[in-house]
Structure formats: structure tokens, C-alpha cells
């Protein structure tokens, strides 16, 4: 299974370990993701592949 590299701690995160949060915004919806290890937040998962 491919892993994502966390931009904060550089650990490999499996896709099923990734935490996602979607919130309403004035321009639509915004989703951010959280590393389960360092709890760092990031927005674009595609850049981490």
C-alpha cells in the first residue's frame, strides 16, 4: 500500500491512517488532513504522494 510522507515529521502514513476533516467555508467546503503521529495539519495530499 502506498504511503504519504508527512511534511512535518517525514514519517510514512498509510492512507487508512490519515485523519481528514471537512468544514464549510464561504466559498464551499475545505478539507484538511492530520498526521496521526505528529498531529501536524496539511491541506494537499496529492503533493505528498
C-alpha positions as CSV (number, residue, x, y, z in Angstrom):
1,X,0.0,0.0,0.0
2,X,1.5,3.4,-0.9
3,X,2.2,5.8,1.9
4,X,2.2,9.6,2.1
5,X,5.2,11.4,3.6
6,X,4.1,13.8,6.3
7,X,5.5,17.3,5.5
8,X,6.1,17.9,9.3
9,X,7.7,14.8,10.6
10,X,8.6,12.9,7.3
11,X,7.0,9.7,8.6
12,X,5.2,7.5,6.1
13,X,1.4,7.5,6.7
14,X,-0.8,4.8,5.2
15,X,-4.0,6.2,3.6
16,X,-6.2,4.5,6.1
17,X,-4.2,6.1,9.0
18,X,-4.7,9.6,7.6
19,X,-7.3,11.8,9.5
20,X,-9.4,14.1,7.4
21,X,-11.7,17.0,8.4
22,X,-14.1,18.8,6.1
23,X,-15.5,22.1,7.2
24,X,-17.9,24.5,5.4
25,X,-16.4,27.8,4.2
26,X,-18.0,30.7,2.4
27,X,-16.6,29.5,-0.9
28,X,-17.7,25.9,-0.5
29,X,-16.1,23.1,1.6
30,X,-12.5,22.9,2.8
31,X,-10.7,19.7,3.8
32,X,-7.5,19.4,5.8
33,X,-5.6,16.4,6.9
34,X,-3.8,15.5,10.1
35,X,-0.8,13.2,10.7
36,X,-1.6,10.6,13.3
37,X,2.0,10.7,14.6
38,X,2.9,14.4,15.0
39,X,-0.6,15.8,14.7
40,X,0.6,18.2,12.0
41,X,-2.0,19.6,9.6
42,X,-1.7,19.9,5.9
43,X,-4.1,20.5,3.0
44,X,-2.9,19.0,-0.2
45,X,-2.5,15.2,-0.1
46,X,-1.6,15.0,-3.8
47,X,1.7,16.8,-3.2
48,X,2.7,14.2,-0.7
49,X,2.5,11.1,-3.0
